[in-house]
Amino acid sequence: MNAFQEPAGVDLRPLSARSVVLSLLLGAHPPELPVKDLVSAVQPFGVAGSTLRAALSRMVAAGDLRRSDTVYRLSDRLLERQRRQDAAVHPETRPWDGAWEMAVVTATGRGPAERAELRARLAGLRLAELREGVWLRPANLRRNRPDDLGEVARWLTARPEQPDRDLAASLWPLDQWAATARTLLAHVARTDRPADRFTALAAVVRHLLADPVLPGELLPAAWPGPSLRAAYTDYQRELTEEMLGRARQ
């Protein structure tokens, strides 16, 4: 079974200047902001201007951000992260006809780091590992596969003999995901302070990235995925408008 990162509780991580900046830019379209707007936007989180500027310098040096005059924007690497985040919040699906997509890893002689990277990429495509080197999921997602994955894995369409619901339940801890999602929904509903809501939204995004986005017929009853996405979308829009509106006053 493919384990999720979060336990059945709320995974709230401490806010840092870097995490606030990244969350703001990952939620902005286009993902760029002038430094004066960033200075004002981070004030409710107790981040001083000098602390922010030091963090921005480190993020540029680390390749997280690009700077043009006084405007900071996400680097290409983090633009890909934004695309994954957007896809987690608004996944594109298609009617499911019962087929499963399967990736069979064919590359050999890879080191531990390369194997770990490949596993992370396949998991990022919302596949789950059935056994060593065999990954699959229902073929209900609309998404492009990176071309270079064809060099290390063979892609197939399968119709497993095992009942689909049983197979899905063996691949993903669906009840655990749902329990954490409901805890997050309850937490978001009772938070008022911008900093608390901001950390809650970051936890929601991390959890949505682990949603396998299965066809409805394979999910437990009252699946909370759509509700969690709707809550994130509403709160993210509200927070962005509130913080950036304050910054531009």
PyRosetta script that sets phi, psi and omega in degrees:
from pyrosetta import init, pose_from_sequence

init()
pose = pose_from_sequence("MNAFQEPAGVDLRPLSARSVVLSLLLGAHPPELPVKDLVSAVQPFGVAGSTLRAALSRMVAAGDLRRSDTVYRLSDRLLERQRRQDAAVHPETRPWDGAWEMAVVTATGRGPAERAELRARLAGLRLAELREGVWLRPANLRRNRPDDLGEVARWLTARPEQPDRDLAASLWPLDQWAATARTLLAHVARTDRPADRFTALAAVVRHLLADPVLPGELLPAAWPGPSLRAAYTDYQRELTEEMLGRARQ")
pose.set_psi(1, 140.8)
pose.set_omega(1, -177.5)
pose.set_phi(2, -90.0)
pose.set_psi(2, 113.2)
pose.set_omega(2, -173.7)
pose.set_phi(3, -78.6)
pose.set_psi(3, 147.9)
pose.set_omega(3, 173.8)
pose.set_phi(4, -89.6)
pose.set_psi(4, 164.1)
pose.set_omega(4, -177.6)
pose.set_phi(5, -74.7)
pose.set_psi(5, -37.4)
pose.set_omega(5, -174.6)
pose.set_phi(6, -90.1)
pose.set_psi(6, 143.5)
pose.set_omega(6, 170.1)
pose.set_phi(7, -74.3)
pose.set_psi(7, 178.9)
pose.set_omega(7, 179.3)
pose.set_phi(8, -78.2)
pose.set_psi(8, 62.7)
pose.set_omega(8, 179.4)
pose.set_phi(9, -162.6)
pose.set_psi(9, -172.7)
pose.set_omega(9, -177.4)
pose.set_phi(10, -94.8)
pose.set_psi(10, 121.3)
pose.set_omega(10, -179.8)
pose.set_phi(11, -94.2)
pose.set_psi(11, 86.7)
pose.set_omega(11, -179.4)
pose.set_phi(12, -99.0)
pose.set_psi(12, 117.9)
pose.set_omega(12, -177.9)
pose.set_phi(13, -100.5)
pose.set_psi(13, 145.8)
pose.set_omega(13, -178.5)
pose.set_phi(14, -59.4)
pose.set_psi(14, 143.8)
pose.set_omega(14, 177.5)
pose.set_phi(15, -79.7)
pose.set_psi(15, 134.9)
pose.set_omega(15, 170.7)
pose.set_phi(16, -123.9)
pose.set_psi(16, 166.8)
pose.set_omega(16, 178.4)
pose.set_phi(17, -58.4)
pose.set_psi(17, -40.6)
pose.set_omega(17, 179.9)
pose.set_phi(18, -63.1)
pose.set_psi(18, -45.5)
pose.set_omega(18, -176.9)
pose.set_phi(19, -66.5)
pose.set_psi(19, -35.8)
pose.set_omega(19, 178.1)
pose.set_phi(20, -66.1)
pose.set_psi(20, -46.1)
pose.set_omega(20, 179.8)
pose.set_phi(21, -61.0)
pose.set_psi(21, -46.0)
pose.set_omega(21, -179.2)
pose.set_phi(22, -63.5)
pose.set_psi(22, -42.4)
pose.set_omega(22, 179.8)
pose.set_phi(23, -62.7)
pose.set_psi(23, -41.2)
pose.set_omega(23, 178.3)
pose.set_phi(24, -62.7)
pose.set_psi(24, -46.4)
pose.set_omega(24, -176.2)
pose.set_phi(25, -73.9)
pose.set_psi(25, -34.9)
pose.set_omega(25, 177.5)
pose.set_phi(26, -65.9)
pose.set_psi(26, -27.0)
pose.set_omega(26, 178.7)
pose.set_phi(27, -92.3)
pose.set_psi(27, -2.5)
pose.set_omega(27, -178.1)
pose.set_phi(28, -99.1)
pose.set_psi(28, 143.0)
pose.set_omega(28, 177.4)
pose.set_phi(29, -133.8)
pose.set_psi(29, 109.0)
pose.set_omega(29, 1.3)
pose.set_phi(30, -71.7)
pose.set_psi(30, 156.4)
pose.set_omega(30, -174.0)
pose.set_phi(31, -83.7)
pose.set_psi(31, 67.3)
pose.set_omega(31, 179.5)
pose.set_phi(32, -150.1)
pose.set_psi(32, 147.2)
pose.set_omega(32, 179.6)
pose.set_phi(33, -149.0)
pose.set_psi(33, 143.6)
pose.set_omega(33, 172.3)
pose.set_phi(34, -67.5)
pose.set_psi(34, 152.7)
pose.set_omega(34, -177.6)
pose.set_phi(35, -62.5)
pose.set_psi(35, -33.4)
pose.set_omega(35, -179.8)
pose.set_phi(36, -64.4)
pose.set_psi(36, -35.6)
pose.set_omega(36, 176.9)
pose.set_phi(37, -70.6)
pose.set_psi(37, -38.2)
pose.set_omega(37, 178.0)
pose.set_phi(38, -64.4)
pose.set_psi(38, -41.9)
pose.set_omega(38, 179.9)
pose.set_phi(39, -58.1)
pose.set_psi(39, -46.1)
pose.set_omega(39, -179.5)
pose.set_phi(40, -70.6)
pose.set_psi(40, -37.3)
pose.set_omega(40, -175.5)
pose.set_phi(41, -68.1)
pose.set_psi(41, -30.4)
pose.set_omega(41, -175.8)
pose.set_phi(42, -89.2)
pose.set_psi(42, -7.7)
pose.set_omega(42, -177.8)
pose.set_phi(43, -58.7)
pose.set_psi(43, -40.9)
pose.set_omega(43, 179.4)
pose.set_phi(44, -61.3)
pose.set_psi(44, -14.1)
pose.set_omega(44, -179.5)
pose.set_phi(45, -99.2)
pose.set_psi(45, 9.7)
pose.set_omega(45, 177.9)
pose.set_phi(46, 74.7)
pose.set_psi(46, 21.9)
pose.set_omega(46, 179.4)
pose.set_phi(47, -97.0)
pose.set_psi(47, 116.1)
pose.set_omega(47, -179.5)
pose.set_phi(48, -73.7)
pose.set_psi(48, 158.5)
pose.set_omega(48, -179.9)
pose.set_phi(49, -58.9)
pose.set_psi(49, -41.1)
pose.set_omega(49, -179.6)
pose.set_phi(50, -65.9)
pose.set_psi(50, -38.6)
pose.set_omega(50, 177.9)
pose.set_phi(51, -65.2)
pose.set_psi(51, -41.4)
pose.set_omega(51, 179.1)
pose.set_phi(52, -62.7)
pose.set_psi(52, -46.6)
pose.set_omega(52, -177.2)
pose.set_phi(53, -63.6)
pose.set_psi(53, -37.5)
pose.set_omega(53, 176.6)
pose.set_phi(54, -64.8)
pose.set_psi(54, -40.9)
pose.set_omega(54, 179.0)
pose.set_phi(55, -65.2)
pose.set_psi(55, -41.2)
pose.set_omega(55, 178.9)
pose.set_phi(56, -61.5)
pose.set_psi(56, -41.8)
pose.set_omega(56, 178.4)
pose.set_phi(57, -61.8)
pose.set_psi(57, -43.2)
pose.set_omega(57, 179.2)
pose.set_phi(58, -66.2)
pose.set_psi(58, -36.8)
pose.set_omega(58, -178.8)
pose.set_phi(59, -69.9)
pose.set_psi(59, -35.5)
pose.set_omega(59, 174.7)
pose.set_phi(60, -65.8)
pose.set_psi(60, -44.9)
pose.set_omega(60, -180.0)
pose.set_phi(61, -63.2)
pose.set_psi(61, -33.5)
pose.set_omega(61, -178.4)
pose.set_phi(62, -82.5)
pose.set_psi(62, -6.2)
pose.set_omega(62, -179.7)
pose.set_phi(63, 85.3)
pose.set_psi(63, 12.6)
pose.set_omega(63, 177.3)
pose.set_phi(64, -78.7)
pose.set_psi(64, -35.0)
pose.set_omega(64, -176.1)
pose.set_phi(65, -127.9)
pose.set_psi(65, 158.8)
pose.set_omega(65, 169.2)
pose.set_phi(66, -118.5)
pose.set_psi(66, 144.2)
pose.set_omega(66, -178.8)
pose.set_phi(67, -117.8)
pose.set_psi(67, 134.2)
pose.set_omega(67, 173.0)
pose.set_phi(68, -131.0)
pose.set_psi(68, 108.3)
pose.set_omega(68, -172.5)
pose.set_phi(69, 56.4)
pose.set_psi(69, -115.3)
pose.set_omega(69, -178.1)
pose.set_phi(70, -105.9)
pose.set_psi(70, 13.9)
pose.set_omega(70, -177.8)
pose.set_phi(71, -108.1)
pose.set_psi(71, 133.3)
pose.set_omega(71, 177.4)
pose.set_phi(72, -112.0)
pose.set_psi(72, 138.3)
pose.set_omega(72, 178.8)
pose.set_phi(73, -138.2)
pose.set_psi(73, 160.8)
pose.set_omega(73, 179.6)
pose.set_phi(74, -66.3)
pose.set_psi(74, 144.9)
pose.set_omega(74, 173.8)
pose.set_phi(75, -72.7)
pose.set_psi(75, 169.0)
pose.set_omega(75, 179.5)
pose.set_phi(76, -57.9)
pose.set_psi(76, -39.0)
pose.set_omega(76, -179.3)
pose.set_phi(77, -62.3)
pose.set_psi(77, -41.3)
pose.set_omega(77, -179.4)
pose.set_phi(78, -81.6)
pose.set_psi(78, -18.7)
pose.set_omega(78, 170.9)
pose.set_phi(79, -64.2)
pose.set_psi(79, -36.3)
pose.set_omega(79, 175.8)
pose.set_phi(80, -65.2)
pose.set_psi(80, -39.6)
pose.set_omega(80, 176.0)
pose.set_phi(81, -62.2)
pose.set_psi(81, -39.6)
pose.set_omega(81, 177.7)
pose.set_phi(82, -63.4)
pose.set_psi(82, -39.8)
pose.set_omega(82, 178.2)
pose.set_phi(83, -62.5)
pose.set_psi(83, -40.9)
pose.set_omega(83, 177.9)
pose.set_phi(84, -65.1)
pose.set_psi(84, -40.5)
pose.set_omega(84, 179.3)
pose.set_phi(85, -64.7)
pose.set_psi(85, -44.2)
pose.set_omega(85, 178.7)
pose.set_phi(86, -61.4)
pose.set_psi(86, -40.4)
pose.set_omega(86, 179.5)
pose.set_phi(87, -67.6)
pose.set_psi(87, -30.8)
pose.set_omega(87, 177.4)
pose.set_phi(88, -68.6)
pose.set_psi(88, -37.3)
pose.set_omega(88, -178.4)
pose.set_phi(89, -80.2)
pose.set_psi(89, -35.5)
pose.set_omega(89, -177.9)
pose.set_phi(90, -130.3)
pose.set_psi(90, 70.2)
pose.set_omega(90, -178.8)
pose.set_phi(91, -69.0)
pose.set_psi(91, 144.1)
pose.set_omega(91, 177.6)
pose.set_phi(92, -97.5)
pose.set_psi(92, 120.6)
pose.set_omega(92, -177.6)
pose.set_phi(93, -119.6)
pose.set_psi(93, 169.7)
pose.set_omega(93, 176.3)
pose.set_phi(94, -139.5)
pose.set_psi(94, 160.3)
pose.set_omega(94, 178.2)
pose.set_phi(95, -56.2)
pose.set_psi(95, 139.3)
pose.set_omega(95, -176.6)
pose.set_phi(96, -97.4)
pose.set_psi(96, 129.9)
pose.set_omega(96, -179.1)
pose.set_phi(97, -103.5)
pose.set_psi(97, 12.0)
pose.set_omega(97, 179.3)
pose.set_phi(98, 96.1)
pose.set_psi(98, -6.1)
pose.set_omega(98, 179.9)
pose.set_phi(99, -83.2)
pose.set_psi(99, 151.8)
pose.set_omega(99, 175.6)
pose.set_phi(100, -117.2)
pose.set_psi(100, 142.5)
pose.set_omega(100, 171.7)
pose.set_phi(101, -93.7)
pose.set_psi(101, 140.7)
pose.set_omega(101, -175.0)
pose.set_phi(102, -131.4)
pose.set_psi(102, 137.2)
pose.set_omega(102, 173.9)
pose.set_phi(103, -116.6)
pose.set_psi(103, 122.3)
pose.set_omega(103, 177.8)
pose.set_phi(104, -110.3)
pose.set_psi(104, 114.8)
pose.set_omega(104, -176.9)
pose.set_phi(105, -69.0)
pose.set_psi(105, 124.7)
pose.set_omega(105, -177.9)
pose.set_phi(106, -110.5)
pose.set_psi(106, -17.7)
pose.set_omega(106, -177.8)
pose.set_phi(107, -70.5)
pose.set_psi(107, 143.8)
pose.set_omega(107, 178.2)
pose.set_phi(108, -127.2)
pose.set_psi(108, 166.9)
pose.set_omega(108, 176.0)
pose.set_phi(109, 73.7)
pose.set_psi(109, 20.8)
pose.set_omega(109, 179.5)
pose.set_phi(110, -88.7)
pose.set_psi(110, 146.6)
pose.set_omega(110, 178.4)
pose.set_phi(111, -79.1)
pose.set_psi(111, 172.2)
pose.set_omega(111, -179.0)
pose.set_phi(112, -56.6)
pose.set_psi(112, -40.9)
pose.set_omega(112, -178.5)
pose.set_phi(113, -65.8)
pose.set_psi(113, -41.1)
pose.set_omega(113, 179.6)
pose.set_phi(114, -66.8)
pose.set_psi(114, -40.0)
pose.set_omega(114, 178.4)
pose.set_phi(115, -64.7)
pose.set_psi(115, -41.3)
pose.set_omega(115, 179.3)
pose.set_phi(116, -64.8)
pose.set_psi(116, -40.0)
pose.set_omega(116, 179.0)
pose.set_phi(117, -64.5)
pose.set_psi(117, -41.8)
pose.set_omega(117, 179.4)
pose.set_phi(118, -64.4)
pose.set_psi(118, -42.2)
pose.set_omega(118, 178.1)
pose.set_phi(119, -60.2)
pose.set_psi(119, -43.0)
pose.set_omega(119, -179.7)
pose.set_phi(120, -64.3)
pose.set_psi(120, -38.4)
pose.set_omega(120, -179.3)
pose.set_phi(121, -69.3)
pose.set_psi(121, -40.5)
pose.set_omega(121, 178.5)
pose.set_phi(122, -67.3)
pose.set_psi(122, -39.9)
pose.set_omega(122, 176.0)
pose.set_phi(123, -64.5)
pose.set_psi(123, -36.5)
pose.set_omega(123, 177.7)
pose.set_phi(124, -64.4)
pose.set_psi(124, -23.7)
pose.set_omega(124, 174.5)
pose.set_phi(125, -85.5)
pose.set_psi(125, 7.4)
pose.set_omega(125, 178.1)
pose.set_phi(126, 67.7)
pose.set_psi(126, 30.4)
pose.set_omega(126, 169.6)
pose.set_phi(127, -92.6)
pose.set_psi(127, 156.6)
pose.set_omega(127, 176.8)
pose.set_phi(128, -122.9)
pose.set_psi(128, 149.5)
pose.set_omega(128, -175.5)
pose.set_phi(129, -87.3)
pose.set_psi(129, 116.8)
pose.set_omega(129, 178.1)
pose.set_phi(130, -76.3)
pose.set_psi(130, -45.4)
pose.set_omega(130, 173.0)
pose.set_phi(131, -157.2)
pose.set_psi(131, 177.1)
pose.set_omega(131, -174.9)
pose.set_phi(132, -49.2)
pose.set_psi(132, 115.9)
pose.set_omega(132, 174.9)
pose.set_phi(133, 80.8)
pose.set_psi(133, 4.0)
pose.set_omega(133, 179.9)
pose.set_phi(134, -122.7)
pose.set_psi(134, 115.6)
pose.set_omega(134, -176.1)
pose.set_phi(135, -121.8)
pose.set_psi(135, 143.5)
pose.set_omega(135, -179.8)
pose.set_phi(136, -156.7)
pose.set_psi(136, 168.4)
pose.set_omega(136, 176.5)
pose.set_phi(137, -167.9)
pose.set_psi(137, 161.3)
pose.set_omega(137, 173.4)
pose.set_phi(138, -60.6)
pose.set_psi(138, 142.7)
pose.set_omega(138, -177.1)
pose.set_phi(139, -86.8)
pose.set_psi(139, 65.4)
pose.set_omega(139, -178.6)
pose.set_phi(140, -119.0)
pose.set_psi(140, 7.8)
pose.set_omega(140, -178.7)
pose.set_phi(141, -103.9)
pose.set_psi(141, 140.9)
pose.set_omega(141, 170.3)
pose.set_phi(142, -97.7)
pose.set_psi(142, 109.7)
pose.set_omega(142, 178.0)
pose.set_phi(143, -164.1)
pose.set_psi(143, 156.7)
pose.set_omega(143, 177.7)
pose.set_phi(144, -91.9)
pose.set_psi(144, 139.5)
pose.set_omega(144, 173.3)
pose.set_phi(145, -89.7)
pose.set_psi(145, 135.5)
pose.set_omega(145, 175.9)
pose.set_phi(146, -56.6)
pose.set_psi(146, 133.4)
pose.set_omega(146, -176.3)
pose.set_phi(147, -57.5)
pose.set_psi(147, -36.9)
pose.set_omega(147, -174.1)
pose.set_phi(148, -70.0)
pose.set_psi(148, -16.6)
pose.set_omega(148, 177.4)
pose.set_phi(149, -68.1)
pose.set_psi(149, -22.4)
pose.set_omega(149, 175.8)
pose.set_phi(150, -65.6)
pose.set_psi(150, -15.8)
pose.set_omega(150, 178.9)
pose.set_phi(151, -82.1)
pose.set_psi(151, -17.2)
pose.set_omega(151, -175.7)
pose.set_phi(152, -121.7)
pose.set_psi(152, -7.9)
pose.set_omega(152, -178.2)
pose.set_phi(153, -145.8)
pose.set_psi(153, 149.2)
pose.set_omega(153, 174.7)
pose.set_phi(154, -102.0)
pose.set_psi(154, 131.9)
pose.set_omega(154, -176.0)
pose.set_phi(155, -102.3)
pose.set_psi(155, 131.8)
pose.set_omega(155, -175.9)
pose.set_phi(156, -133.7)
pose.set_psi(156, 162.9)
pose.set_omega(156, 169.4)
pose.set_phi(157, -111.6)
pose.set_psi(157, 131.9)
pose.set_omega(157, -174.7)
pose.set_phi(158, -134.1)
pose.set_psi(158, 158.5)
pose.set_omega(158, 171.6)
pose.set_phi(159, -129.6)
pose.set_psi(159, 88.6)
pose.set_omega(159, -174.1)
pose.set_phi(160, -59.1)
pose.set_psi(160, 150.7)
pose.set_omega(160, 177.5)
pose.set_phi(161, -72.7)
pose.set_psi(161, -30.7)
pose.set_omega(161, 179.9)
pose.set_phi(162, -64.9)
pose.set_psi(162, 139.8)
pose.set_omega(162, 177.2)
pose.set_phi(163, -53.1)
pose.set_psi(163, 137.6)
pose.set_omega(163, -172.6)
pose.set_phi(164, -58.2)
pose.set_psi(164, -43.9)
pose.set_omega(164, -179.0)
pose.set_phi(165, -64.1)
pose.set_psi(165, -40.4)
pose.set_omega(165, 178.8)
pose.set_phi(166, -65.0)
pose.set_psi(166, -41.6)
pose.set_omega(166, -179.7)
pose.set_phi(167, -64.4)
pose.set_psi(167, -45.7)
pose.set_omega(167, 179.2)
pose.set_phi(168, -60.7)
pose.set_psi(168, -41.9)
pose.set_omega(168, -179.8)
pose.set_phi(169, -65.6)
pose.set_psi(169, -28.1)
pose.set_omega(169, 178.9)
pose.set_phi(170, -80.5)
pose.set_psi(170, -22.2)
pose.set_omega(170, -177.1)
pose.set_phi(171, -91.3)
pose.set_psi(171, -33.0)
pose.set_omega(171, -177.2)
pose.set_phi(172, -129.1)
pose.set_psi(172, 136.2)
pose.set_omega(172, 176.1)
pose.set_phi(173, -77.8)
pose.set_psi(173, 75.4)
pose.set_omega(173, -170.4)
pose.set_phi(174, -64.2)
pose.set_psi(174, -40.7)
pose.set_omega(174, 179.9)
pose.set_phi(175, -63.7)
pose.set_psi(175, -38.3)
pose.set_omega(175, 178.7)
pose.set_phi(176, -65.5)
pose.set_psi(176, -43.7)
pose.set_omega(176, 179.5)
pose.set_phi(177, -61.4)
pose.set_psi(177, -44.4)
pose.set_omega(177, -178.2)
pose.set_phi(178, -64.1)
pose.set_psi(178, -40.1)
pose.set_omega(178, -179.8)
pose.set_phi(179, -63.7)
pose.set_psi(179, -43.1)
pose.set_omega(179, 178.1)
pose.set_phi(180, -65.7)
pose.set_psi(180, -39.7)
pose.set_omega(180, 179.0)
pose.set_phi(181, -61.0)
pose.set_psi(181, -42.4)
pose.set_omega(181, 180.0)
pose.set_phi(182, -67.2)
pose.set_psi(182, -36.2)
pose.set_omega(182, 176.6)
pose.set_phi(183, -64.5)
pose.set_psi(183, -41.2)
pose.set_omega(183, 178.0)
pose.set_phi(184, -64.5)
pose.set_psi(184, -42.5)
pose.set_omega(184, 178.6)
pose.set_phi(185, -59.6)
pose.set_psi(185, -43.2)
pose.set_omega(185, 179.7)
pose.set_phi(186, -65.8)
pose.set_psi(186, -38.9)
pose.set_omega(186, -179.5)
pose.set_phi(187, -66.7)
pose.set_psi(187, -45.9)
pose.set_omega(187, 179.9)
pose.set_phi(188, -60.6)
pose.set_psi(188, -39.2)
pose.set_omega(188, -177.1)
pose.set_phi(189, -64.9)
pose.set_psi(189, -26.7)
pose.set_omega(189, -176.1)
pose.set_phi(190, -104.8)
pose.set_psi(190, 6.7)
pose.set_omega(190, 178.6)
pose.set_phi(191, -92.2)
pose.set_psi(191, 141.4)
pose.set_omega(191, -179.2)
pose.set_phi(192, -121.1)
pose.set_psi(192, -42.3)
pose.set_omega(192, -176.7)
pose.set_phi(193, -67.0)
pose.set_psi(193, 138.9)
pose.set_omega(193, 179.8)
pose.set_phi(194, -54.7)
pose.set_psi(194, -41.0)
pose.set_omega(194, -178.3)
pose.set_phi(195, -64.4)
pose.set_psi(195, -40.9)
pose.set_omega(195, 179.5)
pose.set_phi(196, -66.1)
pose.set_psi(196, -41.6)
pose.set_omega(196, 179.8)
pose.set_phi(197, -68.0)
pose.set_psi(197, -34.6)
pose.set_omega(197, 180.0)
pose.set_phi(198, -64.7)
pose.set_psi(198, -45.7)
pose.set_omega(198, 178.8)
pose.set_phi(199, -66.5)
pose.set_psi(199, -34.9)
pose.set_omega(199, 178.1)
pose.set_phi(200, -65.0)
pose.set_psi(200, -41.7)
pose.set_omega(200, 179.5)
pose.set_phi(201, -64.5)
pose.set_psi(201, -37.4)
pose.set_omega(201, 177.3)
pose.set_phi(202, -62.7)
pose.set_psi(202, -39.5)
pose.set_omega(202, 177.6)
pose.set_phi(203, -66.4)
pose.set_psi(203, -37.3)
pose.set_omega(203, 178.4)
pose.set_phi(204, -62.5)
pose.set_psi(204, -44.8)
pose.set_omega(204, 179.9)
pose.set_phi(205, -61.1)
pose.set_psi(205, -44.9)
pose.set_omega(205, 179.1)
pose.set_phi(206, -59.1)
pose.set_psi(206, -38.3)
pose.set_omega(206, -178.6)
pose.set_phi(207, -72.2)
pose.set_psi(207, -39.0)
pose.set_omega(207, 179.0)
pose.set_phi(208, -64.9)
pose.set_psi(208, -31.2)
pose.set_omega(208, 177.5)
pose.set_phi(209, -63.4)
pose.set_psi(209, -21.9)
pose.set_omega(209, 179.8)
pose.set_phi(210, -97.0)
pose.set_psi(210, 1.5)
pose.set_omega(210, 178.1)
pose.set_phi(211, -72.1)
pose.set_psi(211, 123.9)
pose.set_omega(211, -179.3)
pose.set_phi(212, -72.0)
pose.set_psi(212, -10.1)
pose.set_omega(212, 179.4)
pose.set_phi(213, 51.7)
pose.set_psi(213, 61.5)
pose.set_omega(213, -178.9)
pose.set_phi(214, -86.1)
pose.set_psi(214, 159.7)
pose.set_omega(214, 171.6)
pose.set_phi(215, -58.5)
pose.set_psi(215, 147.5)
pose.set_omega(215, -175.7)
pose.set_phi(216, -56.3)
pose.set_psi(216, -32.9)
pose.set_omega(216, -176.8)
pose.set_phi(217, -71.8)
pose.set_psi(217, -10.6)
pose.set_omega(217, 178.5)
pose.set_phi(218, -101.3)
pose.set_psi(218, -0.9)
pose.set_omega(218, -174.8)
pose.set_phi(219, -96.9)
pose.set_psi(219, 152.8)
pose.set_omega(219, 171.3)
pose.set_phi(220, -62.9)
pose.set_psi(220, 161.6)
pose.set_omega(220, 178.8)
pose.set_phi(221, -62.2)
pose.set_psi(221, 149.9)
pose.set_omega(221, 177.6)
pose.set_phi(222, 55.6)
pose.set_psi(222, 44.4)
pose.set_omega(222, 179.3)
pose.set_phi(223, -61.0)
pose.set_psi(223, 126.9)
pose.set_omega(223, -172.5)
pose.set_phi(224, -88.1)
pose.set_psi(224, 5.9)
pose.set_omega(224, -178.1)
pose.set_phi(225, -55.9)
pose.set_psi(225, -52.9)
pose.set_omega(225, 179.6)
pose.set_phi(226, -59.1)
pose.set_psi(226, -38.6)
pose.set_omega(226, 179.4)
pose.set_phi(227, -65.7)
pose.set_psi(227, -38.6)
pose.set_omega(227, 179.4)
pose.set_phi(228, -67.5)
pose.set_psi(228, -39.5)
pose.set_omega(228, 177.7)
pose.set_phi(229, -64.9)
pose.set_psi(229, -42.8)
pose.set_omega(229, 179.7)
pose.set_phi(230, -63.8)
pose.set_psi(230, -41.0)
pose.set_omega(230, 178.9)
pose.set_phi(231, -63.8)
pose.set_psi(231, -43.1)
pose.set_omega(231, 178.8)
pose.set_phi(232, -61.6)
pose.set_psi(232, -47.8)
pose.set_omega(232, -177.2)
pose.set_phi(233, -59.4)
pose.set_psi(233, -44.4)
pose.set_omega(233, -178.8)
pose.set_phi(234, -65.6)
pose.set_psi(234, -47.7)
pose.set_omega(234, -176.8)
pose.set_phi(235, -71.6)
pose.set_psi(235, -36.1)
pose.set_omega(235, 179.5)
pose.set_phi(236, -65.0)
pose.set_psi(236, -43.1)
pose.set_omega(236, 178.4)
pose.set_phi(237, -64.4)
pose.set_psi(237, -43.8)
pose.set_omega(237, -179.3)
pose.set_phi(238, -62.9)
pose.set_psi(238, -45.5)
pose.set_omega(238, -178.8)
pose.set_phi(239, -66.7)
pose.set_psi(239, -42.3)
pose.set_omega(239, -179.8)
pose.set_phi(240, -62.7)
pose.set_psi(240, -45.6)
pose.set_omega(240, 179.1)
pose.set_phi(241, -63.3)
pose.set_psi(241, -39.7)
pose.set_omega(241, -178.5)
pose.set_phi(242, -66.3)
pose.set_psi(242, -48.3)
pose.set_omega(242, -175.7)
pose.set_phi(243, -71.9)
pose.set_psi(243, -45.0)
pose.set_omega(243, -178.4)
pose.set_phi(244, -74.9)
pose.set_psi(244, -28.7)
pose.set_omega(244, 174.3)
pose.set_phi(245, -64.0)
pose.set_psi(245, -42.5)
pose.set_omega(245, 176.8)
pose.set_phi(246, -63.1)
pose.set_psi(246, -39.5)
pose.set_omega(246, -177.6)
pose.set_phi(247, -65.1)
pose.set_psi(247, -30.9)
pose.set_omega(247, -173.2)
pose.set_phi(248, -97.3)
pose.set_psi(248, 0.9)
pose.set_omega(248, 177.4)
pose.set_phi(249, -70.9)
pose.dump_pdb("model.pdb")
